[in-house]
């Protein structure tokens, strides 16, 4: 540790989650001298266990597919359960537009993140855990200077030519530069826990994620390989503020509001206390600047209803790696174009997810997801979206535009008839687009 400040690095990566480990691996593989600093020690707990089919090509490109298969349970689709519809709806990824991704995995994030971090180190990145970056500066002569604190309380200083902010929801640079803006229209929070002996479907559906809608939001239900099931509620923040008991008892009371979910958990036991966390959506106004780029949650975070977090994080690592390479080895004009392209690609993908995410509790979206037909191949387009096909050019985007049109028509009809709006907060907001 004492020798590190004397070494010269091309790239300093702050954060060892999926985004940081991915870009560290790619840059080290290209011959860059990479230092990755992680504030914790892996394996460490993290929520967000459900992956998407479009993660699979990224695993292949990194060379970790076999390791991910070893720790994951196959996930072939999504089950939707709505109290305003008479039966559940199951959508399979294989129903996507071009069948590019027919399956994914559910994983324990402690194991998954550890696989990626170890691979970054094996590829040549210098990985140091237990070091928290507390401040960064960008000298006029270029490069970056980071100040950090070790577990023993020692202050340390690191230098590099370029900084990758992969600090996750700590949003190191967005806080420093005051570029972070919360989404006031999507003010949510989450409470979750893990269960043993929870019901799961037999056979191929055993690893499918289930989404349960209810008046105040939605629940995830994610089966894991070791027999544990991750269950969590994402609710309006005002509803979460009604809690008058401890978090675990409140969580159990919210589960009781959803009879189909409570039935699946009737023989289950929690493995520990429930955890509550703010789940506020936010985004930085800029993804890059002189000497730095933001990746993953350090740039923006959106509601996890479609399990997009790990995909966005890893894909941002791939896209940003090209931009960083340009910054290190190409003229300034070329580097600037590469950075602009990176932000444009990220913004476009996040917007494609967000339109559906921010309307997922509206009756119009519920009605369209609960349909069992496939008019105009809309189901194929929606399944491609749910698979994570938001980064590449694709015919699905025209079909998703038609889906949006149908949503507005359906939502208007439900607003006038009152059909499917539910009750409580959901009914109050049902007619808003």
C-alpha positions in Angstrom: 0.0 0.0 0.0 2.8 2.4 0.8 4.3 2.0 -2.6 1.1 2.7 -4.6 1.4 6.5 -4.5 4.8 6.3 -6.2 3.5 4.3 -9.1 2.1 5.8 -12.3 -1.3 4.6 -13.6 -3.0 5.3 -16.8 -6.5 4.9 -15.3 -7.9 5.0 -11.8 -11.2 3.2 -11.4 -13.2 4.1 -8.2 -15.5 1.2 -7.3 -15.4 -2.5 -7.8 -19.0 -3.3 -8.8 -20.1 -4.6 -12.2 -19.3 -1.4 -14.0 -15.9 -0.8 -12.4 -14.8 -4.4 -12.8 -15.9 -4.6 -16.4 -14.1 -1.5 -17.6 -11.0 -2.3 -15.5 -10.8 -5.7 -17.2 -11.2 -4.3 -20.7 -8.7 -1.5 -20.2 -6.1 -3.8 -18.6 -6.6 -6.3 -21.4 -5.7 -3.4 -23.8 -2.4 -2.8 -22.0 -3.4 0.1 -19.8 -2.0 0.4 -16.3 -5.2 0.3 -14.3 -5.7 0.8 -10.6 -9.1 -0.1 -9.1 -9.9 1.0 -5.6 -12.9 -0.6 -3.8 -14.1 0.7 -0.4 -15.3 -2.8 0.8 -14.1 -6.3 0.7 -15.6 -8.9 -1.7 -17.7 -10.9 -1.4 -20.1 -8.4 0.0 -23.9 -8.2 0.0 -25.7 -6.3 -2.7 -29.2 -6.3 -3.9 -30.2 -6.6 -7.5 -29.9 -10.4 -8.2 -31.8 -10.7 -11.5 -29.9 -10.5 -14.8 -31.1 -10.1 -18.4 -30.4 -12.1 -21.6 -28.4 -9.2 -23.1 -25.9 -9.7 -20.2 -24.9 -13.1 -21.8 -22.9 -11.7 -24.8 -21.1 -9.4 -22.3 -20.1 -12.5 -20.2 -18.8 -14.1 -23.3 -16.8 -11.1 -24.3 -15.2 -10.8 -20.9 -14.6 -14.6 -20.6 -16.6 -15.3 -17.5 -19.6 -17.2 -18.9 -18.7 -20.5 -17.3 -18.2 -18.9 -13.8 -21.6 -17.1 -14.0 -23.3 -20.3 -15.1 -21.8 -22.0 -12.1 -23.3 -19.6 -9.5 -26.6 -18.8 -11.3 -30.0 -20.4 -11.8 -31.4 -20.1 -15.3 -34.1 -17.5 -15.9 -36.3 -17.9 -19.0 -38.9 -15.3 -18.5 -41.0 -13.0 -16.3 -44.3 -13.8 -14.6 -46.7 -10.8 -13.9 -49.4 -11.1 -11.2 -52.0 -8.4 -11.0 -55.0 -8.2 -8.5 -56.9 -6.5 -11.3 -56.7 -9.4 -13.7 -58.1 -12.9 -13.3 -54.9 -14.8 -14.0 -51.1 -14.3 -14.2 -49.3 -13.6 -17.4 -45.9 -15.3 -18.2 -43.7 -13.8 -20.9 -40.7 -15.8 -22.1 -37.6 -14.2 -23.4 -37.6 -16.7 -26.3 -40.6 -14.8 -27.6 -38.4 -11.8 -28.4 -38.1 -10.2 -31.8 -35.1 -12.2 -33.1 -34.6 -14.7 -30.3 -31.2 -13.1 -29.6 -31.5 -13.9 -25.9 -33.6 -16.8 -24.6 -32.4 -16.9 -21.0 -30.4 -15.2 -18.3 -29.6 -16.0 -14.7 -30.6 -15.1 -11.1 -27.5 -14.7 -9.0 -26.3 -13.8 -5.6 -24.7 -10.5 -6.1 -22.0 -11.2 -3.5 -20.8 -14.1 -5.7 -21.4 -12.4 -9.0 -19.6 -9.2 -8.2 -16.7 -11.2 -6.7 -16.3 -13.1 -10.0 -16.0 -9.9 -12.0 -13.6 -8.3 -9.6 -11.3 -11.3 -9.4 -11.3 -11.5 -13.2 -10.3 -7.9 -13.4 -7.3 -8.6 -11.2 -6.4 -11.8 -13.1 -6.5 -9.7 -16.3 -3.9 -7.3 -15.0 -5.7 -4.5 -13.2 -4.3 -3.6 -9.8 -7.1 -4.2 -7.4 -7.0 -2.8 -3.8 -9.9 -3.3 -1.4 -10.7 -1.6 1.8 -9.7 1.9 0.5 -12.4 4.6 0.3 -11.8 7.5 -2.0 -12.7 10.7 -0.2 -11.8 13.4 -2.7 -10.6 13.9 -6.3 -8.9 16.8 -8.0 -8.0 17.6 -11.6 -4.8 19.6 -11.8 -4.5 22.2 -14.6 -1.6 20.2 -16.1 -4.0 17.2 -16.6 -4.6 13.9 -15.0 -6.3 13.2 -11.7 -5.3 13.1 -8.0 -7.4 11.1 -5.6 -7.2 11.2 -1.9 -8.3 8.1 0.0 -8.5 6.6 3.5 -7.4 3.1 4.3 -9.0 0.8 6.9 -6.3 1.6 9.3 -7.2 5.3 9.1 -4.2 6.2 7.0 -4.5 8.9 4.3 -3.3 8.0 0.9 -2.8 9.8 -2.4 -3.1 8.3 -5.9 -2.4 9.7 -9.3 -3.4 8.7 -12.8 -4.0 10.1 -16.3 -7.7 9.4 -16.3 -10.5 8.7 -13.8 -13.4 6.3 -14.1 -16.1 7.0 -11.5 -17.7 3.6 -10.8 -18.6 4.6 -7.3 -22.2 3.4 -7.6 -24.9 5.2 -5.7 -22.2 7.1 -3.7 -22.0 9.2 -6.9 -18.5 10.5 -6.1 -18.2 13.0 -9.0 -21.9 13.9 -9.5 -21.9 15.0 -5.9 -18.6 16.9 -6.2 -19.7 18.7 -9.4 -23.3 19.2 -8.3 -24.6 17.5 -11.5 -26.9 15.0 -9.9 -30.6 15.5 -10.2 -33.3 13.3 -8.6 -36.4 12.3 -10.5 -39.1 13.9 -8.5 -41.8 12.1 -10.5 -40.5 8.7 -9.4 -39.9 9.1 -5.7 -39.8 5.5 -4.5 -38.2 3.4 -1.7 -37.6 -0.3 -1.2 -37.9 -2.9 1.6 -36.6 -6.4 1.1 -35.5 -9.7 2.7 -34.5 -13.3 1.9 -36.6 -16.4 2.5 -36.0 -20.1 2.7 -38.6 -22.7 1.8 -40.6 -20.2 -0.4 -42.7 -21.7 -3.1 -41.2 -21.9 -6.6 -42.5 -23.4 -9.8 -41.2 -26.8 -10.9 -39.1 -27.4 -14.0 -38.0 -24.7 -16.4 -39.9 -22.0 -14.6 -38.1 -22.5 -11.3 -35.8 -19.6 -11.9 -38.2 -17.1 -13.4 -38.7 -13.8 -11.7 -42.2 -12.8 -10.6 -43.6 -9.3 -10.4 -46.6 -8.8 -8.1 -48.5 -5.5 -8.5 -50.5 -4.0 -5.6 -52.0 -0.7 -4.7 -48.8 1.0 -3.5 -46.2 -0.4 -6.0 -44.8 -3.8 -6.9 -43.0 -6.7 -5.4 -40.1 -8.7 -6.9 -39.8 -12.5 -6.2 -36.4 -13.9 -7.3 -35.4 -17.5 -6.8 -31.7 -18.1 -6.2 -29.6 -21.2 -6.8 -29.2 -22.2 -3.2 -32.9 -22.4 -2.5 -33.2 -18.9 -1.1 -35.7 -16.5 -2.5 -35.2 -12.7 -2.6 -38.4 -10.8 -2.0 -38.7 -7.0 -2.1 -41.3 -4.2 -2.4 -40.7 -1.0 -4.3 -43.3 1.5 -3.1 -44.1 5.2 -3.1 -41.9 6.9 -0.6 -44.9 8.4 1.2 -46.4 5.0 1.8 -43.1 3.9 3.3 -43.3 6.8 5.7 -46.4 5.3 7.2 -44.3 2.7 8.9 -44.9 2.6 12.7 -43.2 -0.7 13.5 -39.7 -2.0 13.0 -38.7 -2.7 9.4 -39.2 -6.5 9.5 -42.8 -6.2 10.9 -43.6 -3.5 8.4 -42.3 -5.7 5.6 -44.5 -8.6 6.7 -47.5 -6.3 6.9 -46.9 -5.2 3.3 -46.6 -8.8 2.1 -50.0 -9.5 3.7 -51.5 -6.8 1.4 -50.7 -9.1 -1.6 -52.5 -12.5 -1.0 -50.9 -14.4 -4.0 -47.5 -13.4 -2.6 -48.4 -14.2 1.0 -49.6 -17.7 -0.2 -46.2 -18.4 -1.8 -44.5 -17.4 1.5 -46.8 -19.2 3.9 -44.3 -21.9 4.7 -41.2 -19.7 4.3 -38.9 -18.3 6.9 -36.8 -15.1 6.7 -33.1 -15.6 6.9 -32.5 -12.3 8.7 -34.1 -8.9 9.3 -35.7 -7.0 6.5 -33.7 -4.0 5.0 -35.2 -0.7 3.9 -33.4 1.6 1.5 -34.1 4.7 -0.6 -34.6 3.7 -4.2 -34.7 7.2 -5.7 -34.1 7.5 -9.4 -31.5 10.1 -10.4 -29.1 11.0 -13.2 -26.1 13.3 -13.7 -26.5 16.0 -16.3 -23.1 15.0 -17.7 -21.4 11.6 -18.0 -17.9 12.9 -18.7 -15.6 15.9 -18.5 -11.9 16.7 -18.7 -10.1 13.7 -17.4 -13.1 11.6 -16.2 -16.1 9.5 -17.2 -18.9 8.2 -15.0 -20.2 4.6 -15.5 -23.1 2.5 -14.0 -25.0 3.9 -11.1 -22.4 6.7 -10.7 -24.0 8.3 -13.7 -27.6 7.4 -13.2 -30.0 5.0 -11.4 -33.4 3.9 -12.6 -36.1 1.8 -10.9 -35.1 -1.9 -10.9 -38.5 -3.2 -12.1 -37.0 -4.6 -15.3 -33.8 -5.8 -13.7 -31.8 -3.4 -15.8 -29.2 -2.4 -13.3 -26.4 -4.9 -13.9 -26.9 -4.7 -17.7 -26.6 -0.9 -17.8 -23.6 -1.1 -15.5 -21.7 -3.6 -17.6 -22.7 -2.1 -20.9 -21.5 1.3 -19.7 -18.2 -0.3 -18.9 -17.9 -1.6 -22.5 -18.9 1.6 -24.1 -16.8 3.8 -21.8 -13.7 1.6 -22.3 -13.7 2.7 -26.0 -14.1 6.4 -24.9 -11.3 6.1 -22.4 -9.0 4.5 -24.9 -9.6 7.4 -27.3 -8.9 9.9 -24.5 -5.6 8.2 -23.8 -4.3 7.7 -27.3 -6.2 9.9 -29.8 -6.3 13.6 -30.5 -8.6 15.8 -28.4 -11.2 16.2 -31.1 -11.5 12.4 -31.5 -11.6 11.8 -27.8 -14.4 14.4 -27.4 -16.5 12.7 -30.1 -16.0 9.4 -28.4 -17.2 10.8 -25.0 -20.2 12.4 -26.6 -21.1 9.2 -28.3 -20.8 7.3 -25.0 -23.2 9.6 -23.2 -25.6 9.6 -26.1 -25.7 5.8 -26.2 -26.2 5.6 -22.5 -29.0 8.3 -22.4 -30.8 6.6 -25.3 -30.8 3.2 -23.6 -31.8 4.5 -20.2 -34.7 6.5 -21.8 -35.9 3.4 -23.6 -36.1 1.5 -20.3 -37.4 4.5 -18.3 -40.5 5.2 -20.4 -41.9 1.8 -19.4 -40.5 1.8 -15.9 -42.0 5.1 -14.8 -45.4 3.9 -16.0 -45.3 0.3 -14.8 -47.8 1.0 -12.0 -50.4 2.6 -14.3 -53.4 0.5 -15.4 -52.7 1.1 -19.1 -49.3 -0.7 -18.8 -50.7 -3.4 -16.6 -53.5 -4.1 -19.1 -51.0 -4.3 -22.0 -48.6 -6.6 -20.1 -51.4 -8.9 -19.0 -52.6 -9.4 -22.6 -52.2 -12.9 -24.0 -52.3 -11.9 -27.7 -49.5 -10.6 -30.0 -51.0 -7.9 -32.2 -48.6 -6.4 -34.7 -45.8 -8.5 -33.1 -45.9 -6.1 -30.1 -45.2 -8.9 -27.6 -42.0 -9.8 -29.4 -40.9 -6.2 -29.2 -41.8 -5.9 -25.5 -39.9 -9.1 -24.7 -36.9 -7.8 -26.6 -37.0 -4.7 -24.4 -37.4 -6.9 -21.2 -34.4 -8.9 -22.4 -32.3 -5.7 -22.4 -32.2 -5.0 -26.1 -31.9 -1.3 -25.8 -28.4 -0.5 -26.9 -28.2 -1.7 -30.5 -30.3 -0.5 -33.5 -33.3 -2.8 -33.9 -36.7 -3.0 -35.6 -38.2 -3.3 -32.1 -38.0 0.4 -31.5 -40.7 1.1 -34.2 -42.9 -1.5 -32.6 -42.3 -0.1 -29.1 -43.5 3.3 -30.5 -46.8 1.5 -31.5 -46.9 0.0 -28.0 -46.7 3.5 -26.5 -49.5 4.7 -28.7 -51.7 1.8 -27.6 -50.8 2.6 -24.0 -52.0 6.1 -24.3 -55.3 4.9 -25.9 -55.7 2.2 -23.3 -54.9 4.5 -20.4 -57.4 7.1 -21.6 -60.1 4.5 -21.9 -59.4 3.2 -18.4 -59.4 6.7 -17.1 -62.9 7.3 -18.4 -64.3 3.9 -17.4 -62.4 3.5 -14.1 -61.6 -0.1 -15.1 -58.5 -1.6 -13.6 -57.3 1.4 -11.7 -57.1 -0.3 -8.4 -57.6 1.6 -5.2 -55.6 3.9 -2.8 -52.7 5.8 -4.3 -52.8 3.7 -7.5 -56.3 4.7 -8.2 -55.6 8.4 -7.5 -52.8 8.5 -10.1 -54.3 6.0 -12.6 -55.3 8.6 -15.2 -52.0 10.4 -15.3 -49.8 9.7 -18.3 
